[in-house]
């Protein structure tokens, strides 16, 4: 039997070496330490092959030796431990409406320094970038990190991104910035020449915090992020976030679920999902109805300061009025997720941000509403998880995944 051209090509030594190197480097992705023997056993190649690759990655400054381990389970000479470099670093920059947050970490994800600026994001993009550039330099100096040792910068903010030009199309939190904002270009002078600066929508950064987990490999997933009055999602397949030609995949906040609604969304439509579940809409609803519920613990709060988290907390304590509100919000989520399921059919939906604080009343009402859709299997449409990590942690972890992906995608590492 004659092999096909593709089968013959797949067995070429150069392709085999590339495949081996990719698998070997992947073992270091999570930031853990490995021995050459462990990697060889895991991926089914010789220890000599693993060591040659590790030595190549060490010469590139990507992998370092941590010395011998203290013991071995089978006796004999302690094995040498390797990990991603602790000398090369990554920088996470969060540009949020009421504060900015910068985190410097090494390739393993260990945080070296962080700075939070509790101030409004400047209406001037130049002023904002100047501020971020100055603080970045201070963090690098504080940790004794040379600018050349910075392997990448992730800028997380609101809006959609043009991935071809690495520009922010529009920042809904700062419309004065205009359109097609060259954030990376404005930040570049503050870093060493050639430093990768990747701009990304915050929902897609925090969504990356669940990528590359062994238990979630090959799952079709959606992470839904809610904050600052917006809702956005990451559609994930095979550990990759889908974007689409105009970066619109995931903009589920602008899915119309109540077209008769009087409020016009910033996108020009009526009844957008994010407007129906926003804190502003919730507060208006409470202001109009709370007088009929004097027994509710929500009366102890100023209406203009109530957020969905307060409703979920009161609902969890048994507050009947709060449970009504939580059920209403769950119905809107059910409408949106039902529509999403028709075009993507996820196995898992993860809520992040404000709605990750949801209580059992919300989750049960959501499941019941979805179960009415007869196309779903008896066990339900998908698994629902609440990711209650802080936005700061989600953003930093997601930024590391984005930057490590970029670093590992360098073809020079596999030749």
C-alpha positions as CSV (number, residue, x, y, z in Angstrom):
1,X,0.0,0.0,0.0
2,X,1.4,3.4,-1.0
3,X,1.3,6.1,1.7
4,X,-0.2,9.5,0.8
5,X,2.0,12.6,0.4
6,X,0.6,14.0,3.6
7,X,1.5,10.8,5.5
8,X,5.0,10.9,4.1
9,X,5.4,14.6,5.0
10,X,4.2,14.0,8.6
11,X,7.1,11.6,9.1
12,X,9.9,13.9,8.0
13,X,12.5,14.5,10.7
14,X,12.0,18.2,10.7
15,X,8.3,17.8,11.4
16,X,9.0,15.2,14.1
17,X,11.5,17.6,15.8
18,X,9.0,20.4,15.6
19,X,6.2,18.3,17.1
20,X,8.5,17.0,19.9
21,X,9.6,20.5,20.8
22,X,6.1,21.8,20.9
23,X,5.0,19.0,23.2
24,X,8.0,19.4,25.4
25,X,7.6,23.2,25.8
26,X,3.8,22.7,26.4
27,X,4.7,20.8,29.6
28,X,6.0,24.0,31.1
29,X,3.0,26.2,30.2
30,X,1.3,26.0,33.6
31,X,4.4,27.3,35.4
32,X,5.2,23.9,37.1
33,X,8.6,22.3,37.4
34,X,9.5,19.2,35.4
35,X,12.3,16.7,35.0
36,X,13.4,15.4,31.7
37,X,12.4,11.9,32.6
38,X,8.9,13.0,33.5
39,X,8.4,14.8,30.2
40,X,9.9,11.8,28.3
41,X,7.4,9.4,29.9
42,X,4.4,11.8,29.4
43,X,4.9,12.3,25.7
44,X,6.5,9.0,24.8
45,X,10.0,10.1,23.5
46,X,13.5,9.4,24.8
47,X,15.0,11.4,27.6
48,X,17.9,12.3,25.3
49,X,15.4,14.0,22.9
50,X,13.8,15.9,25.8
51,X,17.2,17.1,27.1
52,X,18.3,18.3,23.6
53,X,15.1,20.4,23.4
54,X,15.4,21.7,26.9
55,X,19.0,22.8,26.2
56,X,17.8,24.6,23.1
57,X,15.1,26.4,25.1
58,X,17.6,27.3,27.8
59,X,19.9,28.8,25.2
60,X,16.9,30.9,24.1
61,X,16.5,32.1,27.7
62,X,13.0,30.5,28.0
63,X,13.7,27.6,30.3
64,X,16.1,27.4,33.3
65,X,17.5,24.7,35.5
66,X,16.4,24.9,39.2
67,X,19.1,22.4,40.2
68,X,18.7,18.9,41.6
69,X,15.5,17.9,43.5
70,X,16.0,16.9,47.1
71,X,14.9,13.3,46.7
72,X,13.7,10.7,44.3
73,X,11.0,8.1,44.9
74,X,13.1,5.2,43.6
75,X,16.4,6.2,45.1
76,X,19.6,7.0,43.2
77,X,20.8,10.3,41.9
78,X,18.3,13.2,42.3
79,X,16.9,14.4,39.0
80,X,17.4,17.9,37.7
81,X,14.4,20.2,37.7
82,X,13.5,22.6,35.0
83,X,10.9,25.4,34.7
84,X,10.1,28.5,32.6
85,X,12.5,31.3,33.2
86,X,12.0,33.4,36.4
87,X,14.2,36.2,34.9
88,X,12.0,37.0,31.9
89,X,8.8,38.8,32.8
90,X,5.3,39.7,31.6
91,X,3.3,42.8,32.3
92,X,-0.5,42.9,32.7
93,X,-2.1,46.3,32.2
94,X,-5.8,46.8,33.0
95,X,-7.4,50.0,31.8
96,X,-10.8,50.2,33.6
97,X,-13.1,53.2,34.1
98,X,-12.4,53.9,37.8
99,X,-8.9,52.5,38.2
100,X,-6.0,51.1,36.4
101,X,-4.1,48.0,37.6
102,X,-0.6,46.9,36.6
103,X,1.0,43.5,37.5
104,X,4.5,42.4,36.8
105,X,5.1,38.6,36.8
106,X,7.7,36.2,35.7
107,X,7.0,33.6,33.0
108,X,5.9,31.1,35.7
109,X,3.1,33.5,36.7
110,X,4.6,34.4,40.0
111,X,3.7,38.0,40.8
112,X,6.7,40.2,41.4
113,X,5.0,43.6,41.9
114,X,1.6,45.2,41.4
115,X,0.3,48.8,41.4
116,X,-3.4,49.8,41.5
117,X,-4.3,53.4,40.5
118,X,-7.7,54.3,42.1
119,X,-8.4,57.1,39.6
120,X,-10.6,57.7,36.6
121,X,-9.2,56.7,33.3
122,X,-8.0,59.9,31.5
123,X,-10.2,61.3,28.7
124,X,-7.0,61.8,26.8
125,X,-5.5,58.6,25.4
126,X,-2.0,60.2,25.3
127,X,-2.2,61.2,29.0
128,X,-3.5,57.7,29.9
129,X,-0.6,56.0,28.0
130,X,2.0,58.4,29.5
131,X,0.7,57.5,33.0
132,X,0.8,53.7,32.3
133,X,4.2,54.0,30.7
134,X,5.7,55.8,33.7
135,X,4.2,53.3,36.2
136,X,5.5,50.4,34.1
137,X,9.0,51.8,34.3
138,X,8.7,52.2,38.0
139,X,7.6,48.5,38.5
140,X,10.5,47.2,36.3
141,X,13.0,49.4,38.3
142,X,11.5,48.3,41.6
143,X,12.1,44.6,40.7
144,X,15.4,45.1,39.1
145,X,14.1,43.9,35.7
146,X,15.8,45.2,32.6
147,X,13.4,46.4,29.9
148,X,14.9,43.8,27.5
149,X,13.8,41.0,29.9
150,X,10.2,42.0,29.4
151,X,8.7,39.3,27.1
152,X,5.3,40.9,26.5
153,X,2.7,43.4,27.7
154,X,-1.1,42.7,27.7
155,X,-3.4,45.7,27.7
156,X,-6.9,44.7,28.8
157,X,-9.8,47.2,28.4
158,X,-13.3,47.7,27.1
159,X,-14.1,47.6,23.4
160,X,-13.4,45.6,20.3
161,X,-10.0,45.0,18.8
162,X,-8.7,45.0,15.3
163,X,-6.3,42.0,15.5
164,X,-4.8,42.7,12.1
165,X,-3.6,46.1,13.2
166,X,-3.5,45.5,17.0
167,X,-5.6,48.6,17.6
168,X,-8.6,49.3,19.7
169,X,-11.6,50.0,17.4
170,X,-13.5,51.9,20.1
171,X,-13.5,52.1,23.9
172,X,-17.1,52.4,25.1
173,X,-15.8,53.5,28.5
174,X,-13.9,56.4,27.0
175,X,-15.6,57.5,23.8
176,X,-13.4,60.6,23.7
177,X,-10.5,58.4,22.7
178,X,-12.1,58.2,19.2
179,X,-11.8,55.2,16.9
180,X,-9.0,52.9,15.8
181,X,-6.9,53.8,18.8
182,X,-3.2,52.8,18.4
183,X,-2.7,51.9,22.0
184,X,0.3,49.6,21.3
185,X,1.9,52.2,19.2
186,X,1.4,54.9,21.9
187,X,2.9,52.6,24.6
188,X,5.8,51.3,22.6
189,X,8.3,54.2,23.4
190,X,8.1,53.2,27.1
191,X,9.5,49.7,26.5
192,X,12.5,48.1,24.8
193,X,12.2,48.0,21.0
194,X,10.4,44.9,19.7
195,X,8.5,44.3,23.0
196,X,5.2,42.6,22.1
197,X,2.3,44.8,23.2
198,X,-1.1,42.9,22.8
199,X,-4.4,44.8,23.1
200,X,-7.4,42.7,24.0
201,X,-11.0,43.1,25.2
202,X,-11.3,42.5,29.0
203,X,-13.9,39.8,28.6
204,X,-11.6,37.8,26.3
205,X,-8.6,38.3,28.7
206,X,-10.5,37.0,31.7
207,X,-12.0,34.3,29.6
208,X,-8.5,33.0,28.9
209,X,-8.1,32.4,32.7
210,X,-9.9,29.1,32.2
211,X,-7.9,27.9,29.1
212,X,-5.3,25.1,29.1
213,X,-6.8,23.3,32.1
214,X,-6.5,19.5,31.7
215,X,-10.1,18.9,32.8
216,X,-11.4,21.4,30.2
217,X,-9.4,20.3,27.2
218,X,-11.3,20.0,24.0
219,X,-14.5,21.3,25.6
220,X,-16.8,23.8,23.8
221,X,-17.2,26.5,26.4
222,X,-18.5,30.0,26.9
223,X,-17.3,32.4,29.6
224,X,-19.7,35.3,30.3
225,X,-18.1,38.4,31.8
226,X,-20.3,41.2,33.3
227,X,-19.0,44.5,34.7
228,X,-19.4,48.3,34.3
229,X,-22.8,47.8,32.7
230,X,-21.6,45.6,29.9
231,X,-21.8,41.8,29.2
232,X,-19.4,40.1,26.8
233,X,-18.5,36.5,26.3
234,X,-15.6,34.3,25.1
235,X,-16.5,31.5,22.8
236,X,-13.9,28.8,23.3
237,X,-13.2,25.7,21.2
238,X,-10.1,23.5,21.5
239,X,-8.4,26.0,23.9
240,X,-8.9,28.8,21.4
241,X,-11.1,31.9,21.6
242,X,-13.1,32.6,18.5
243,X,-13.2,36.2,17.2
244,X,-14.7,36.4,13.7
245,X,-13.6,38.8,10.9
246,X,-14.9,41.9,12.7
247,X,-14.1,40.7,16.3
248,X,-17.8,40.5,17.0
249,X,-18.0,36.9,18.2
250,X,-18.8,37.2,21.9
251,X,-20.6,40.5,21.9
252,X,-23.7,38.9,23.4
253,X,-24.5,41.9,25.4
254,X,-25.9,43.4,22.2
255,X,-28.1,40.5,21.5
256,X,-31.7,41.8,21.4
257,X,-34.0,39.9,23.8
258,X,-36.7,42.5,24.4
259,X,-37.2,44.6,21.2
260,X,-40.2,46.4,22.7
261,X,-38.1,47.9,25.5
262,X,-38.1,51.8,25.5
263,X,-34.4,52.2,26.4
264,X,-32.0,52.7,23.5
265,X,-28.7,50.9,23.9
266,X,-25.4,52.6,22.9
267,X,-25.3,50.3,19.9
268,X,-28.6,51.9,18.6
269,X,-30.9,48.9,19.3
270,X,-33.6,48.4,21.9
271,X,-33.8,45.6,24.4
272,X,-30.2,44.5,24.3
273,X,-29.3,41.8,26.8
274,X,-26.7,43.9,28.7
275,X,-29.2,46.7,29.2
276,X,-31.9,44.4,30.6
277,X,-29.5,43.0,33.3
278,X,-27.5,46.1,34.0
279,X,-27.2,47.6,37.5
280,X,-28.9,50.8,36.1
281,X,-31.9,48.8,35.0
282,X,-32.0,46.9,38.3
283,X,-31.9,50.2,40.3
284,X,-34.8,51.7,38.3
285,X,-36.8,48.5,38.8
286,X,-36.1,48.6,42.6
287,X,-36.9,52.3,42.8
288,X,-40.3,51.7,41.2
289,X,-41.3,48.6,43.3
290,X,-39.5,48.5,46.6
291,X,-42.2,50.6,48.4
292,X,-44.4,47.5,48.2
293,X,-41.9,45.4,50.0
294,X,-41.1,47.2,53.3
295,X,-39.9,43.9,54.8
296,X,-37.0,43.6,52.3
297,X,-33.5,44.0,53.6
298,X,-32.7,46.0,50.5
299,X,-34.5,49.0,52.1
300,X,-31.4,49.4,54.3
301,X,-29.4,50.3,51.2
302,X,-29.4,53.4,49.1
303,X,-31.1,52.5,45.8
304,X,-28.5,54.3,43.7
305,X,-25.8,52.1,45.2
306,X,-27.5,48.7,44.9
307,X,-25.8,46.2,42.5
308,X,-26.6,42.7,41.4
309,X,-24.3,41.3,44.1
310,X,-26.5,42.9,46.8
311,X,-29.6,41.3,45.4
312,X,-27.9,37.9,45.3
313,X,-26.7,38.3,48.8
314,X,-30.2,39.2,50.1
315,X,-31.8,36.4,48.0
316,X,-29.4,33.9,49.6
317,X,-30.5,35.1,53.0
318,X,-34.1,34.3,52.1
319,X,-35.3,37.8,51.2
320,X,-38.5,37.2,49.1
321,X,-38.3,40.5,47.2
322,X,-34.7,39.9,46.3
323,X,-35.6,36.4,45.1
324,X,-38.2,37.9,42.8
325,X,-35.5,40.2,41.4
326,X,-33.0,37.4,41.0
327,X,-35.6,35.3,39.2
328,X,-36.3,38.2,36.7
329,X,-32.6,38.5,36.0
330,X,-32.3,34.7,35.5
331,X,-35.1,34.8,32.9
332,X,-33.1,37.3,30.8
333,X,-30.0,35.2,31.1
334,X,-32.0,32.1,30.0
335,X,-33.2,34.0,26.9
336,X,-29.7,35.0,25.9
337,X,-28.1,31.6,26.7
338,X,-30.8,29.7,24.8
339,X,-30.1,31.8,21.7
340,X,-26.4,31.3,22.1
341,X,-26.9,27.6,22.4
342,X,-28.6,27.5,19.1
343,X,-25.5,28.7,17.3
344,X,-22.7,27.3,19.4
345,X,-24.1,24.5,21.6
346,X,-21.6,24.7,24.5
347,X,-20.8,22.0,27.0
348,X,-19.9,24.5,29.7
349,X,-20.9,28.0,30.6
350,X,-18.8,29.9,33.1
351,X,-20.1,33.2,34.7
352,X,-17.4,35.7,35.6
353,X,-17.5,39.2,37.1
354,X,-20.7,40.5,38.8
355,X,-23.0,37.6,37.9
356,X,-20.5,35.1,39.3
357,X,-22.0,36.2,42.7
358,X,-25.3,34.5,41.7
359,X,-27.1,32.6,44.4
360,X,-29.0,29.2,44.1
361,X,-32.3,31.0,43.3
362,X,-30.8,32.6,40.2
363,X,-29.0,29.4,39.1
364,X,-32.1,27.2,39.7
365,X,-34.4,29.6,37.9
366,X,-32.0,29.8,35.0
367,X,-31.9,26.0,34.7
368,X,-35.7,25.7,34.9
369,X,-36.2,28.3,32.2
370,X,-33.7,26.5,29.9
371,X,-35.3,23.1,30.6
372,X,-38.5,24.3,28.9
373,X,-36.7,24.3,25.6
374,X,-37.5,20.8,24.2
375,X,-34.3,20.5,22.1
376,X,-32.1,20.1,25.2
377,X,-31.3,16.7,26.5
378,X,-32.8,15.5,29.7
379,X,-29.7,16.4,31.8
380,X,-29.9,20.0,30.7
381,X,-28.2,22.0,28.0
382,X,-24.8,22.6,29.6
383,X,-22.9,22.6,32.8
384,X,-23.0,26.0,34.6
385,X,-20.1,27.2,36.8
386,X,-19.6,30.4,38.8
387,X,-16.0,31.6,38.7
388,X,-15.9,33.8,41.8
389,X,-12.2,34.8,41.6
390,X,-11.7,38.6,41.7
391,X,-11.6,40.5,38.4
392,X,-8.0,41.4,39.1
393,X,-7.0,37.8,39.5
394,X,-8.9,36.7,36.4
395,X,-7.4,39.5,34.4
396,X,-3.8,38.8,35.4
397,X,-4.2,35.0,34.9
398,X,-5.8,35.6,31.5
399,X,-3.1,38.1,30.5
400,X,-0.4,35.5,31.3
401,X,-2.2,32.9,29.1
402,X,-2.4,35.4,26.2
403,X,1.2,36.4,26.4
404,X,2.5,32.8,26.9
405,X,0.5,31.7,23.9
406,X,2.1,34.5,21.9
407,X,5.5,33.6,23.1
408,X,5.0,29.8,22.4
409,X,3.8,30.6,18.9
410,X,7.2,31.9,17.8
411,X,8.2,29.5,15.0
412,X,11.9,30.0,15.8
413,X,11.3,27.9,18.9
414,X,10.6,24.8,16.9
415,X,13.1,24.8,14.0
